[in-house]
């Protein structure tokens, strides 16, 4: 609300999914850092946080419509390294890529085998 960015949240998994306490904390902190980056760097108007699943994994995505990033210039700072580290702690795959037509997508893939 303070940033002026409209943020939408979509929880598209069943309510009975139980993440461990460690998973909850790390997922929360990854989403928090990604949204902090959107407000600080992206110059975005909109952001979407979505949690969905398929047969084998849960996918958490944070998508913005901002200016994106130049992968040749961008270096991994403390925030990106922290998100990668936190993903590793819970056995998840962390990915950041350009959104089409503009913006950035942060993805977290968590195998259902790693969920309680």
Residue pairs with C-beta under 8 A, 6 or more apart in sequence:
3 38
3 39
5 38
5 39
5 44
5 45
5 46
5 47
5 64
6 45
6 46
6 47
7 35
7 46
7 47
7 48
7 49
8 46
8 47
8 48
8 49
9 48
9 49
9 50
10 48
10 49
10 50
10 51
10 52
11 51
12 50
12 51
12 52
12 53
13 51
13 52
13 53
13 58
17 53
17 58
17 115
18 115
18 116
19 27
19 115
19 116
20 115
20 116
22 89
22 90
23 90
23 110
23 114
23 115
26 86
26 87
26 89
26 90
27 60
27 90
27 108
27 110
29 82
29 83
29 86
30 60
30 83
30 86
30 87
30 94
30 106
30 108
31 49
31 60
31 62
33 79
33 82
33 83
34 62
34 83
34 106
35 47
35 49
35 62
36 79
37 79
37 104
38 44
38 47
38 62
38 64
38 66
38 104
41 66
41 69
42 64
42 66
42 67
42 68
42 103
42 104
43 66
43 67
44 64
44 65
44 66
44 67
44 103
45 65
45 66
46 64
46 65
47 62
47 63
47 64
47 65
48 61
48 62
48 63
48 64
49 60
49 61
49 62
50 59
50 60
50 61
50 63
51 58
51 59
51 60
52 58
52 59
52 61
53 59
53 112
55 112
56 111
56 112
57 109
57 110
57 111
57 112
58 109
58 110
58 112
58 115
59 107
59 108
59 109
59 110
60 107
60 108
60 110
61 105
61 106
61 107
61 108
62 105
62 106
63 99
63 103
63 104
63 105
63 106
64 99
64 103
64 104
65 99
65 102
65 103
66 102
66 103
66 104
67 102
67 103
68 98
68 99
68 102
68 103
68 104
69 96
69 98
69 104
71 98
76 84
80 96
83 94
83 106
84 94
86 94
87 93
87 94
87 108
88 94
90 110
90 114
91 110
91 111
91 114
92 108
92 109
92 110
92 111
92 114
93 107
93 108
93 109
94 106
94 107
94 108
95 105
95 106
95 107
95 108
95 109
96 104
96 105
96 106
96 107
97 104
97 105
97 107
98 104
98 105
99 105
